[in-house]
Structures are given as C-alpha cells and as structure tokens.
Amino acid sequence: MPAVAIPGSKSVTARALFLAAAADGVTTLVRPLRSDDTEGFAEGLARLGYRVGRTPDTWQVDGRPQGPALPEAEVYCRDGATTARFLPTLAAAGHGSYRFDASEQMRRRPLAPLTRALRDLGVDLRHEEAEGHHPLRIEAAGVEGGEVTLDAGQSSQYLTALLLLGPLTRKGLRIRVTDLVSAPYVEITIAMMRSFGVAVAREGDVFVVPSGGYRATTYAIEPDASTASYFFAAAAVTGREVTVPGLGRGALQGDLGFVDVLRRMGADVEIAEGSTTVRGTGTLRGLTVAMRDISDTMPTLAAIAPFANGPVRIEDVANTRVKECDRLDACAENLRRLGIEVATGEDWIEIRPGTPAPAGIKTFGDHRIVMSFAVTGLRTPGISFDDPGCVKKTFPGFHEAFGELAAGWGIPFAGA
C-alpha cells in the first residue's frame, strides 16, 4: 500500500504564522509547508520586523502582540492570497505606515469586502490604484474593535482575517456575516485560535471574538488536504490504492471531505485515526455534487470526471471564478482541449463521459490546474502543461512525488 508524504497545509501554515506573530512569546511551528506562498508570508513578516527563524523542519517566530517592530515597511505578497489578506490586517493592529503590493495575478483578485470592513473599524486604509485591489497603504494606529458587518461570499479568508484580528483589538470584535463560502476553512481558523488561547463564540450569523491577545505555543502543521486530493483521485481513477498519513479522523481541514465524493463515485475509502486510504474499484459513477465548502478540490473532480460512467455535475462553485484564475472556465477549456463535452453556468460545470485525447493544458499560472490534470495524465499519456513549474506555489516537489507514485503502481507517467 503506497503511503504518500504530503507537505504541510498551506492554509494551516499561513494561519499559524499570523498567530505566532501576534502571540506573546516564541512559537515553534513543526513541519510547516515550505512553498512560494508560505515563504512569501514569512518574508512579509520579516519585512514588518518580526523575527522568523527557519530550519528545514521547524520555524520559530518571536511574537509581538503590539504589532510590527518597524514603523515603516513595504511588503510584496507575491501570488499569496493569505499573505495579501492576512498581513495588512495584522499590520493594522500596530502603529506605523505600511504598504502592500502583490503579483499581477494577485492584484486581480478581490479584496474589497475585507478592506471595507477594516475601514468600518476605523482603519486608515487606501487603495493606491484600483479600488478593492492591491496595492494598498495602511496608516496603522491600532484597532478599537466593536461590531462590523462582512460579506464573506467571495472568500472565507476575509472572515478569517477579521477573526484573527479580534484578540488584537482593544474591545474585541463582533463580526456579522451576511454570506459565507468555504465554511470549513473558518472552522480551521477557530480551532487554531483555540490552540493559541482564544475562544471564539458564535451567535447565529455573528462571530464574537474577545480581546486579550494570544499565547505562544508549539504547533504541528497537518498535511495539506487539498494537495492530498490529487493522490486520492489518482487511486480512484486507476484502480490502485494510496494512503496519506497524518490526515485522519479529527483533521482540521474540510477538504478531506473530497474522499466522501470519491466514495459516492464508487471508491473504497477508509478514514482512520491518523491516516486516510482510498482504493479504486474500477468503477467511477457519475454524480451531482455541491462543492461550495470544498471548492479548492473542484478542479480535481473535474479532471477525473470524463472517466465516470455518467455525467458529473459540480454545483455551487461560483467562488472558484475568483481564485488564481477563473477555475470553472479553465477546467472547461482544458477538458474541451482533451475532446470532452462540457457545459457551464455561473456557478456550475457539467462534464460528460468520454476518452480524453492527449493535448496541451493551459494552466493560467494556477497550481491547482496543473496538479488536477496531472491526474488525468495517468489515463491519458501525452498531456503536457504550458507552465508546469507554477506548482511551486504550494508543492514544489509535486511532479517528482506524483511520478514516484505512478512508477510504484507501474503506470508510465511523463509528468511535467
């Protein structure tokens, strides 16, 4: 039974870096993800004046509850959405003048609901070019706190940023949420805040966060469930078996729910205390599934959908249109390149069964498009990518790890 070592969770690593920076004392992060996104987050902290010590298996962060050490800083957030949304929020709780910019790809991604909420809380924040997008400047003078209303229908990261900010405010926060996508990611945030000494309460649509700050701790990062989805899908689509250690019952990440989709399609799934195993049965059934809460795994399902014995319809995924690219259209375009019949709507995609033909995949610079269609490549030799290296965002060693798995199964795999 091949066991695959999946790198640490990007979502958990980013939250842990924020919490460690905000905590009183020195926090040790065990097995953090080392990727372009998380290195960018750590670099951003360093530019704000936080000390981040890095060894291969642990990172140590000297927390500063009072905010950034430097009174002025410029931070480049690269392609990282968590970096671009969390770090300005962290800086707002301090005192100084801070400018944030990001890559062209990240500049296109929306920020307005979060910056509107920060302004409602009294933060002096100015977008320098397009309203609601990077670059932006914050003249920070601490945050009083109080009640604020937030639309989290585009991204749960807006709510996470405010939840993380709450204990750093003088009065705490009451966050009224009018819409929420990817709710399991908010549960990750709340569970991690508890590990750093803060309990969040919920009263219907209102999240109540106390003031008082965070306690430093030692925190182990669990493997990335979104990344694991490609390996689970690979087993389901090839009739093989794979086990991912470190992701089991009690895992923080909602994206582990992708294995329940595979189970509905006919795969055998076993979720144990400390691992999850998926076995392909030679059958993949078509289905209709709402993926609002696990939308990062939508491309994974789309990429294996042609091999099902009936149509696969994925619904309630409008928020995938504002990720690294418009993932809904990107999946549709690439499936059509492979000769597969696809229909799409504002928040859904339907994929007909078929035999994909070799073709070049247009990646749109999106790591998840590459990793998803690598799974298709296990059954369709000859698939290639125009930018295979963009996997560095979350899993720099993906092609090697995926190739090693395929070789262990005796499946030819060209990889990148």
N, C-alpha and C positions, 0 to 999 in steps of 0.2 A: 504494500500500500504506500504509494509515494506521499511523503509529507513535504509540504512546501513552506518554507520560512518566508512569511510575508513581512515587509518592512512595517514600522510603526505607523499608526494612524496619523494622517495629515491633520484631520480635524482636532484630534485629541492633543497632538503636539502643539498646534497653534494656541489652543486654549490654555494649555499648561504653561506655555511661555508667557502669556499675558498674566496668568495667575501668579506665577513665580516672580515676575517683575513687580507686581503690585503688593506682594506679601511682605510681612515683617520678618526678615531673616533670610537665610540662604536655603534655596530649594534645589534638590538634586532630581533631575529627570532621567529616568532609566530607560534605555533603548528608544530614544526619540527618533523620529523619521529624519533622515538626512537627505534632503532633496532641494531642488531650486527654491520651492516655496518656503520651506521651513528655514533654510539657510538665509533666505531673504528676510524672514521675520526676525531671526536672531541678529542679523546685521542691522536691521532697523532699530532694535532695542539698543544695540551698541552705539548707534549714531545719536540716540537720545540720551546717552550717558549711563546706561545700565551695564553692569559687568556680567558678561556671559562667558564662562569658561567651558571649553568643549574638548572632550576626549571621544574616542570612537564610540563608546557605549553609554556615556553619561554626559549630560550638560548640567552645569551649576550656574544658577542665576542669583545674584545679590539683589534682593528685593528692596524697593524704595516706595513705601506707602505714600510718601509725599509727592511722588511724581518724578519725571525725568530729572537727571542730575544737571543737564546742560540747560542754560536759559534760552539758547537758540540752537536750532538744528534743522537740517534738510534731510528728508528720508525718501529714498527711492524704493517703492514697494514691488518692483519687478512685475510679474504676472499674478502675484498672490492676492486673491480676494480677501482672505482672512487678514493678511498683513495690511491691506489697503483700507479695511473697515475697522479692524480692532485697534491698530496703533494710533490713529488720530483720536479715537475715543479714550485710550489710555493717556495720551498727552494732554487732553482737555482737562483731566483731573489735576494736572500740575500747574506750574507757573512759568510762563515763557512764551516765546514766539516760535512756532513750528510749521514747516512747510512740507507737504506730502505730494509726491508725484508717482507715476506708475507707467508701465509699458503702454503702447498704443492699444493693445488688446484690453488691458485693464481700464484704460481711460474710457473705453466704450461702454464698460459695464456700469449699471446704475448704482447710485449712492444716495439719491435724493431723500428717500424716507428716513434714513438714518440721520443725515445732516439736518433735515427739518426738525427731527426730534431733539437733536443736540442744541439747535438754536432755540427751540421752545424751552429748553432747560437753562437758557441764558449764556450758552457758549458763543463766543465771538468767532464765527467761522465764515470764511469767504471762499467761494469757488473762483479761481483766477481766470478760467476760460468758460467752458460750457457749464451752465448751472446744473448741479446734481451730479457732477463728474469730477474726477481728478484733472488737474492739480488743485489743491486747496491749501489754505493757510488758517491756522488757529492761533489766536492770541489768548493763551490759557491763563485763567485766574481761579482755578478750582471750580467745582460744580456744587451748587447748593443742594440740588435734589428736588424732591416733590413729585407731583403727578405729571405724566406725559402720555400722549396717545401716539401709537405707532402702527403703521400699515406694514406688516411683515409678509405680504402676499407674494412679493418677488423673491425674497430670500430670508431664511430664518437667521442669517448672520446679523441682520440689523437688530433683531431681538437679543441675540447672544451678546452683541457688543454692549447694549444697554444693561443687560443683566450683569455682565462682568464689571461695568462701571459702578453699579449701585452701591457696593460697600465702600467705594472711594469718595462718595458724595458726603456732604455734611449732614444731610437729613435722611438719606436713603431714597429709594425710588418706588413709585407705584406706576407700573407700565401697563396701560390699557391697550390691548392688541385687537385691531379690527379685522385682521385676516392673518392666517399663519400657514406657511408652506413648510414642508420638511420638518414637521414637529419633532421627530426623534432626535434631531440634532440639538434641539433646545433641551431635551432630557439629558443629553450628554453634558451640556453646559451646567445644568443644575446639579447633576451628580458630582461633577468635578469641583464645583464651588463648595459643595458639602465637604469634600476631601481637604479643602483649604480653609475650612472652619466657618463657612457661611451657609445658612439655611434659607432657601427661597420658598415663600409661601405663594399659593395660587388661590385666587377667589374668582372663579369663573374665568372671564377674559382678562383679569387683572393679575399681574405678577408683582409680588411685594418683596422688595429686596432691602434688608436692613443696612444701616451704615455700620461702621466699626472696623472695616478692613479685613484682611486675610492673614492666616498663619502659614508660615513656610513649612514645607514637608518634603518627604521623599516620595516621588510619584512615578510609577511604572506605566509606560505607554503601551497600550494593547495594539496588536497588528491591525492594519487598515482593512476594514470590511469591504469598502468599495473596491480596493485593489484585489481582495480575495475573490470577488465576484467573477473575474476573468478565469481564474483557475477552477472554480466550481463549475462555471459554464463549460469549460473545456472538457471536464469529466462527463458532464451530461450529454454533450454533443458527440463525443467519441465512443461512448460506452465504456469508459475507463473509470478509475476511482482516484480520488485525491482527498487528503486530509490536511487541514490548516490548523496547526497547534496554536494555542493562545486565544482563540476565538471560540467560545462555547456558551453554555448557559450563563446568564449574568453579564454577557458582553454589553458594553455601553452603547455600541453603535447600531442604530436601526437598520443600516444597510445589510446587516447579516440576514435580515428578512428576505433578501433575494433568494436564499435557498428554499424558502417556502414557495416561491414562484416556480422554481425548478421542480419541487416536489409535485406541485399541481400539474406540471407538464409530463410527469412520469418518472422522474429521477428518484432514487432512494437517498434519503437524507437522514443523517444521524447527528444530533447536536448533543454532545457530551459535556461534562463539567468543564474540561479545558481544551476542547477541540471540536471541530465540525468536519464531517466526512460526507462527500457526495459521490454516489455511484451512478453512472449512466446505465440505463437498462436496454438501450437500443431503440427506445420509443421516446419521441417528443410530441406531446399533444399540443394542438393549438388552444388558445385561451383568450379571454378578455380580462385585463387586469388594470386596476387603478394604481399608479406608481407615484402619486403625489408625495408620499412620505419617504420613498426610496428612489428619488428621481435621478440620482447620480448613476444608478445601475440601469436606467432605461436604455442607453446605448448597448450595454452588454446583452440585454434581451433582444433588442432589435437585430444585433449581429448574428444571433443564432436562430432567429425566427424563421428564416427560409427552410430550415431543416425540420420544422414541425410538420405534423400530418394535416394541419388545418390552419386557417388564418390566425395570426397573433395580433390582437388589437390592444394597444397601450394607451390608457386614458389618463386625464387629469395631470398632464405634464407640461402645462404652459410655461412654467418657470424654467424649463430646460432651454427655452429660447434666449435666455439672458445669462447663459453660462460663458465659458471661454469662447464659445461660438454659439450659433443657433443650432443646438444639438439635434433638435427634431428635424430640421431641414437637412442638416449634414448627414444624418443617418439615412434619410430618404434618398438624397442624391447619390450616396455611395451604394446603397442597395440597388438603385436603378443602374448604376455603372456595372454592377455584377449581374444584371439581367433579371432582377427580381421586381415583381409588380408591387407597388406601394401606393397607398393613399394617405393624405394627411389633412388635418384640420388645425384649428387654432391651438388645441390642447391635446391632440391625439395623433397616433400613427397606426395604420393597419398594414400588415405585411402578409402577402400571400405565399404559400409554399412554393418552392422552386429549387433548381440546382444552380447555385452561383457559378458564374464563369470567371476565370482569372481576369483581374483588372487592376488598375492603379487607384488606390484610395486617396481621396483628397482629405487631408487631415485638419485643415483650417487651424493649424497650430495647437490643436486640442489633444492633450494626452489621452483622454478617455476614448476618443475616436480611434486612435491607434491601437490601444490595448483591446478594445472591443472587437475590432475587425481582425486582429491577430487571432482571435478565437475562430472566426470564420475560416481563416487560413489553414486551420488544422484539417478541414474537409475540402478546401479549395486551394490546392497548390498553385503558386503563381501570383498570388496577391502581393502587391507592393505598396509602399507609402511614400508620399512626396516629402514628408518631414518626420521620419521615424524617431529622431532624437528628441522630439518635444515631450517624450515620456519622462524626461529629467525633472519635470515639474513635481512629480510625486514618486517616481520609481525609476531612478537612473539605470538600474540593472535589470529592467523588465525583460528585454529581448533575450538576454542570457538565461534568466530564470525560466522563461517560457520555453525556450529552446531545449533547456535541460530536461524539463518535464516531458516535452514531446519525445525527446530521444529515449527517455526512460520507458515510455509507452511504445517505442518502436514506430513512431509516426514521423515521417520526413517533414521538416519544418524549416523554411528558408529564413524566417524571422524578418528582420529589417532589410 
